[in-house]
Amino acid sequence: MRYDVVVVGLGAMGSAATYQLAKAGVRVLGLDRHRPPHNLGSTHGDTRITRVAVGEGLAYVPLVRRSHEIWRELEQQTGTQILTRCGGLVLAPAARGFDMHGTSSFLADTVAAAQAYDVEHQALDPAGLAARFPQFALAGEEHGCLEPGAGLVRPELAVELQLRLARDLGATLATGEQVLGFADHGSHVTVRTPTRTVEAAQLIVTAGPWLPEVVPELAPAVTIHRQVLFWFDLRDPASYPLMRNGPVYIWWPGGDPSEMIYGFPMVDGPAGGAKVAREQYDVVTTPDEVDRVVGADEIEEMYERCVRPRLPALSGRCLRTAVCLYTVTEDSRFLIDRLPSAPNVVVASPCSGHGFKHSAAIGESLAQLVTSGASAIDLSAFALPPAG
Ligand SMILES: Cc1cc2nc3c(=O)[nH]c(=O)nc-3n(C[C@H](O)[C@H](O)[C@H](O)COP(=O)(O)OP(=O)(O)OC[C@H]3O[C@@H](n4cnc5c(N)ncnc54)[C@H](O)[C@@H]3O)c2cc1C
């Protein structure tokens, strides 16, 4: 059977693209080497931060806005909540550079994005932050940008729902089937797996941290980094309402940049713990080689360095950890484009630690790109350099 489109990788981006293609009536085959949602790539750990005032760059704002609309549509269709608007807070010393996801002024750029796109937000000074957020032990210099419409999304649920709906709409999904290679023959593409060679008019590759393996020519453009998520217990159950009802946050207290943390309110009940994490870019890995075990030393270091000084309601008892992978470009910019060497192949590598909030709209944009030749949202900021 020949398909209109094959999608390789059914994680955050591929499940969204497959759903949108099936919705558009396109004959689509989705292939994944694992069984998504799974915990081996970049789309697990229960929650992701979403914010419309995106400090990473103004080109991203239409994507997150459209993603919120799509998730609301999915919620209405399925009766399942994906997006929780609990508010989002970015905190950092106002006068100092805050390096994050390719910008050196993340707090200022967040405020600039809010202003440029008329996103509701409040600027808070150190006294205002201390009065309003007693759960945070501030270093003292921080200013904040609070976006009430920001919040969290459920990544595994979004993947599951989009795949289910895609199948209901006629998509063919094959999981546990690894793509070994592909070729663009000009008039069509072929995709090779251990058991068959599939023909399609076009191919979308959304392989997350496996991108270097699936598209070797893009290997020099990305590095893969191990990230650890921690869920810490409360010291005292009486603190639960305080830790349950706050915003998601991205917080650089202003000392060593490695003390930057981000976290979530305790949306999964007192037994679920408070999810806190930080980012690391020093150690490069691959999905095959990554150490998926989190050592007691890592937990203790995280607690002593980042949690105990800043989140006094949390104890050192770590209820759970998870290892997840960032696929990072040099400037943290997404890559979404046709492959210059294979124009029937569209690649999307939107991670660098900030992709999930845009995933539903990226799926729609990928579907538009292969069906009508252009995406309604301008993706030119994410173009690959021309071949040669
Ligand atoms: C710890 C962590 C925290 C994050 N926090 C946030 C956040 O708060 N907010 C935010 O917006 N973003 C965040 N992100 C980024 C976001 O989660 C990612 O951008 C997004 O999940 C990437 O999705 P993906 O579809 O590209 O990759 P994945 O979901 O990993 O999907 C890739 C899929 O391709 C499949 N595959 C790979 N190779 C093959 C092959 N050869 N054949 C067939 N299938 C294949 C894999 O099995 C996998 O299912 C975070 C990421 C991590 C790791």
PDBQT file of the ligand as one rigid body, heavy atoms in Angstrom, charges set to zero:
ROOT
HETATM    1  C1  LIG A 401      13.133  16.941  31.261  1.00  0.00    +0.000 C 
HETATM    2  C2  LIG A 401      12.428  17.715  30.201  1.00  0.00    +0.000 A 
HETATM    3  C3  LIG A 401      11.680  18.809  30.555  1.00  0.00    +0.000 A 
HETATM    4  C4  LIG A 401      11.021  19.558  29.590  1.00  0.00    +0.000 A 
HETATM    5  N1  LIG A 401      10.250  20.599  29.981  1.00  0.00    +0.000 NA
HETATM    6  C5  LIG A 401       9.539  21.284  29.074  1.00  0.00    +0.000 A 
HETATM    7  C6  LIG A 401       8.629  22.262  29.489  1.00  0.00    +0.000 A 
HETATM    8  O1  LIG A 401       8.439  22.488  30.691  1.00  0.00    +0.000 OA
HETATM    9  N2  LIG A 401       7.933  22.938  28.540  1.00  0.00    +0.000 N 
HETATM   10  C7  LIG A 401       8.093  22.677  27.215  1.00  0.00    +0.000 A 
HETATM   11  O2  LIG A 401       7.432  23.323  26.397  1.00  0.00    +0.000 OA
HETATM   12  N3  LIG A 401       8.940  21.724  26.780  1.00  0.00    +0.000 NA
HETATM   13  C8  LIG A 401       9.675  21.023  27.666  1.00  0.00    +0.000 A 
HETATM   14  N4  LIG A 401      10.518  20.029  27.271  1.00  0.00    +0.000 N 
HETATM   15  C9  LIG A 401      10.697  19.769  25.837  1.00  0.00    +0.000 C 
HETATM   16  C10 LIG A 401       9.626  18.860  25.265  1.00  0.00    +0.000 C 
HETATM   17  O3  LIG A 401       9.260  17.871  26.170  1.00  0.00    +0.000 OA
HETATM   18  C11 LIG A 401      10.147  18.293  23.945  1.00  0.00    +0.000 C 
HETATM   19  O4  LIG A 401      10.346  19.383  23.063  1.00  0.00    +0.000 OA
HETATM   20  C12 LIG A 401       9.205  17.331  23.277  1.00  0.00    +0.000 C 
HETATM   21  O5  LIG A 401       8.715  16.390  24.183  1.00  0.00    +0.000 OA
HETATM   22  C13 LIG A 401       9.941  16.641  22.132  1.00  0.00    +0.000 C 
HETATM   23  O6  LIG A 401       9.045  15.766  21.480  1.00  0.00    +0.000 OA
HETATM   24  P1  LIG A 401       9.511  14.942  20.199  1.00  0.00    +0.000 P 
HETATM   25  O7  LIG A 401       8.292  14.443  19.548  1.00  0.00    +0.000 OA
HETATM   26  O8  LIG A 401      10.477  15.750  19.384  1.00  0.00    +0.000 OA
HETATM   27  O9  LIG A 401      10.397  13.714  20.794  1.00  0.00    +0.000 OA
HETATM   28  P2  LIG A 401       9.883  12.353  21.478  1.00  0.00    +0.000 P 
HETATM   29  O10 LIG A 401       8.634  12.576  22.211  1.00  0.00    +0.000 OA
HETATM   30  O11 LIG A 401      11.053  11.759  22.171  1.00  0.00    +0.000 OA
HETATM   31  O12 LIG A 401       9.473  11.443  20.251  1.00  0.00    +0.000 OA
HETATM   32  C14 LIG A 401      10.377  10.846  19.368  1.00  0.00    +0.000 C 
HETATM   33  C15 LIG A 401       9.768   9.520  18.958  1.00  0.00    +0.000 C 
HETATM   34  O13 LIG A 401      10.486   9.011  17.841  1.00  0.00    +0.000 OA
HETATM   35  C16 LIG A 401      10.530   7.599  17.983  1.00  0.00    +0.000 C 
HETATM   36  N5  LIG A 401      11.647   7.120  17.154  1.00  0.00    +0.000 N 
HETATM   37  C17 LIG A 401      12.938   7.471  17.258  1.00  0.00    +0.000 A 
HETATM   38  N6  LIG A 401      13.678   6.827  16.343  1.00  0.00    +0.000 NA
HETATM   39  C18 LIG A 401      12.831   6.077  15.606  1.00  0.00    +0.000 A 
HETATM   40  C19 LIG A 401      13.012   5.166  14.517  1.00  0.00    +0.000 A 
HETATM   41  N7  LIG A 401      14.223   4.907  13.973  1.00  0.00    +0.000 N 
HETATM   42  N8  LIG A 401      11.919   4.542  14.013  1.00  0.00    +0.000 NA
HETATM   43  C20 LIG A 401      10.689   4.769  14.546  1.00  0.00    +0.000 A 
HETATM   44  N9  LIG A 401      10.479   5.604  15.594  1.00  0.00    +0.000 NA
HETATM   45  C21 LIG A 401      11.537   6.256  16.122  1.00  0.00    +0.000 A 
HETATM   46  C22 LIG A 401      10.763   7.400  19.476  1.00  0.00    +0.000 C 
HETATM   47  O14 LIG A 401      10.443   6.113  19.929  1.00  0.00    +0.000 OA
HETATM   48  C23 LIG A 401       9.866   8.473  20.064  1.00  0.00    +0.000 C 
HETATM   49  O15 LIG A 401       8.584   7.955  20.387  1.00  0.00    +0.000 OA
HETATM   50  C24 LIG A 401      11.169  19.235  28.217  1.00  0.00    +0.000 A 
HETATM   51  C25 LIG A 401      11.946  18.124  27.835  1.00  0.00    +0.000 A 
HETATM   52  C26 LIG A 401      12.545  17.353  28.820  1.00  0.00    +0.000 A 
HETATM   53  C27 LIG A 401      13.354  16.157  28.409  1.00  0.00    +0.000 C 
ENDROOT
TORSDOF 0
